[in-house]
Amino acid sequence: MLRIHAAELLVVRLPLKFRFETSFGVQTEKVVPLLVLHGDGVQGLSEGTMEFAPMYREETIVGALHLLREVFLPRLLGQTFANPEALHDALGSFRGNRMARAMVEMAAWDLWARMLNVPLGTLLGGRRNSVEVGVSLGIQPDEAATVDVVRRHVEQGYRRIKLKIRPGWDVQPVRAVREAFPDIRLTVDANSAYTLADTGRLRALDEYGLTYIEQPLAWDDLVDHATLQGRLRTPLCLDESVASAQDARKGLALDAGRVINVKVARVGGHAEARRVHDLAQAFGAPVWCGGMLESGVGRAHNIHLSTLPGFTLPGDTSSASRYWETDVVNEPLEAHDGLMPVPTGPGIGVTLNRDFVERIAEVQEEFHP
């Protein structure tokens, strides 16, 4: 049985090693909420991926912290659950706020796996000791800089290059990169920056052999994506607009996209992420694991999820040292020749760097029944 004895909530601020620009804006640091669940002498870890402002989805860090303190943790502390899926169901009466709910659910999965002394990936049904890794590259100052940053990451062995694009910065960088690297697996991510009025520019990308175009249209839209997919040869990949297995089913049934980016926190945790994975397999649609600039805790969760058999495209689980001078976990998460080893040991296979986290924590709270 899974009993939650106590919880800790910590919030840290990590400076990025590089300037990361997308259609949302420029990011130079990441505020990372961390949750620790305690049960039977074992700890389970998770990380929140919501942002300060509701840019990617509608959730925010401030809102998530409020729900954790006042709603979710009081409902769960001192309670006993048959397994993490039962805990997931206990939070199912609450609408939306999937990233906040995922923090609790993902920590419970880690706690459960550590109690059973098995890796999380094995518990979820994973079959791999390593996973293929791609890299997500922000908008660069010009085409030459774009080609240069792509070259560096190709030389490091990454097995998929993803370029962030926006209206006015799309065909030019893609053309430059494809001319310099005719054989690499190349994708683009628009983060909902386009409308159907931009169909001409998006259709022009058909000429460059992209594996997919990720989330070009509105974050809450499937119908216009279906219209756009009918006008393009390049497959569309759905990201922000898939918050559940039901969304994935509708998107694939409508032909709004032919690839799914699974972000475990976006869909509410591992239980729903696995349902999205299984649903996509039934449709014959590939899935891959997206990233949200996670620290080592979230990155380890993503790596374990990516061991499931339907994750056939490289994910955004690149080396942690790309992002942080010091990570929040003790174990290095480093890719080699485009492969990320799955952390060994029970649960997510990493431990919190307590000295570092507590030294920089802006929030540090304990909760008891």
URVEN-V342168 format. One record per pair of residues at least 6 apart in sequence whose ideal C-beta (glycine too) atoms are under 7 Angstrom apart, sorted by the first residue. I is the first residue (numbers start at 1). J is the second residue. If there is no record, write none. Layout:
i,j
I,J
I,J
This chain:
i,j
1,80
1,82
2,39
2,80
2,81
2,83
2,84
2,87
2,108
2,111
2,112
3,39
3,40
3,80
4,37
4,39
4,76
4,77
4,78
4,79
5,38
5,39
6,38
6,77
6,366
6,367
6,368
7,35
7,36
7,37
7,38
7,73
7,77
7,367
8,36
8,365
8,366
9,35
9,68
9,363
9,365
10,34
10,357
10,361
10,363
10,364
11,31
11,32
11,33
11,361
11,362
11,363
12,32
12,34
12,328
12,357
12,360
12,361
12,362
13,29
13,31
13,360
13,362
14,29
14,30
14,32
14,295
14,324
15,28
15,29
16,27
16,28
16,29
16,30
16,323
17,322
17,323
17,324
17,325
19,26
19,28
20,27
20,138
21,138
21,139
21,164
22,138
22,139
22,164
22,191
23,164
23,166
23,190
23,191
23,193
24,55
24,191
30,293
31,52
31,61
32,47
32,295
32,328
33,47
33,48
33,61
33,64
33,65
33,103
34,45
34,47
34,297
34,328
35,46
35,103
35,104
35,107
36,43
36,45
36,107
37,43
37,44
37,107
37,108
37,111
39,111
40,115
42,111
42,114
42,115
43,111
44,107
44,108
44,110
44,111
44,114
44,347
45,107
45,110
45,297
45,348
45,352
46,103
46,106
46,107
46,110
46,297
46,301
47,294
47,295
47,297
47,298
48,61
48,64
48,99
48,103
49,99
49,265
49,292
49,294
49,298
50,59
50,60
50,61
50,64
50,99
51,60
51,61
52,60
52,61
53,60
54,60
56,240
57,219
57,240
57,266
59,97
59,99
59,100
64,99
64,100
67,97
67,100
68,100
68,103
72,91
72,100
72,101
72,104
73,367
75,90
76,87
76,90
76,104
77,367
77,368
77,369
78,369
81,87
81,90
83,112
84,105
84,108
84,109
84,112
84,271
85,271
87,105
87,108
88,105
88,269
88,271
91,101
91,104
91,105
94,101
98,243
98,266
98,267
98,268
99,265
99,266
101,268
101,269
102,264
102,265
102,268
102,269
105,268
105,269
105,270
105,271
106,264
106,269
106,270
106,301
109,120
109,270
110,120
110,347
110,348
113,119
113,120
113,123
113,346
113,347
114,346
114,347
116,123
117,346
118,346
119,304
119,342
119,344
119,345
119,346
119,349
120,304
120,347
120,348
121,304
121,307
121,342
124,270
124,274
124,304
124,305
124,308
125,308
126,304
126,307
126,308
127,307
127,309
128,307
128,342
129,341
129,342
130,339
130,340
130,341
130,342
131,303
131,306
131,307
131,311
131,315
131,317
131,340
131,342
132,159
132,314
132,338
132,339
133,158
133,159
133,314
133,315
133,317
133,318
133,335
133,338
133,339
133,340
134,158
134,159
134,160
134,161
134,162
134,314
134,315
134,316
135,153
135,158
135,161
135,162
135,318
136,162
136,189
136,291
136,316
137,149
137,150
137,153
137,161
137,162
137,163
137,164
138,164
139,164
139,166
139,169
140,146
140,149
143,172
143,173
143,176
146,173
146,176
146,177
147,176
147,177
147,180
150,161
150,177
150,181
153,161
154,161
154,181
154,184
157,337
157,338
158,318
158,338
159,185
159,314
159,338
160,185
160,187
160,313
160,314
161,184
161,186
162,187
162,188
162,189
163,173
163,174
163,177
163,188
164,189
165,188
165,189
165,190
166,190
166,193
167,193
167,194
167,198
170,201
170,205
171,201
171,204
171,205
174,188
174,205
174,208
175,208
177,186
178,186
178,208
178,209
185,211
186,210
186,211
187,210
187,211
187,212
187,214
188,205
188,210
188,213
188,214
189,214
189,215
190,213
190,214
190,215
190,216
191,215
192,215
192,217
192,218
192,219
192,240
194,202
194,216
194,217
195,217
196,224
196,227
196,228
199,228
199,231
202,213
202,216
202,228
202,232
203,231
203,232
205,213
205,234
206,232
206,233
206,234
210,234
212,234
212,235
212,236
212,237
212,259
213,234
213,236
213,237
214,237
214,239
214,261
215,237
215,238
215,239
215,240
215,241
216,228
216,236
217,224
217,225
217,228
218,224
219,240
219,241
220,241
221,241
222,241
222,250
222,251
222,254
222,256
225,236
225,238
225,241
225,256
225,257
226,254
226,255
226,256
228,236
229,236
229,255
229,256
229,257
235,258
235,259
236,256
236,257
236,258
237,257
237,259
237,260
237,261
238,251
238,256
238,257
238,260
238,261
239,261
239,290
241,247
241,251
242,248
242,251
242,260
242,276
243,266
243,267
244,267
244,272
245,272
245,275
245,276
245,279
248,260
248,276
248,279
248,280
249,279
251,257
252,280
252,283
252,285
258,285
259,285
259,286
260,276
260,280
260,285
260,287
261,288
261,290
262,273
262,276
262,277
262,287
262,289
262,290
263,290
263,292
264,270
264,273
264,301
264,302
264,305
267,273
267,276
270,305
273,305
274,308
277,287
277,308
277,310
280,287
280,310
281,310
286,312
286,313
287,310
287,311
288,311
288,313
288,314
288,315
289,302
289,305
289,306
289,311
289,315
289,316
289,317
290,315
290,316
291,302
291,316
291,317
293,323
294,302
295,324
295,327
295,328
296,320
296,327
296,328
296,329
296,333
296,350
297,328
297,329
297,350
299,317
299,320
299,333
300,333
300,343
300,348
300,349
300,350
301,348
302,315
302,317
303,317
303,340
303,342
303,343
304,342
304,348
306,315
306,317
307,342
317,340
318,335
319,333
319,334
319,335
320,327
320,332
320,333
320,334
321,334
326,356
327,353
328,352
328,353
328,356
328,357
329,350
329,351
329,352
329,353
330,350
330,351
330,353
331,343
331,349
331,350
331,351
333,343
343,349
343,350
358,364
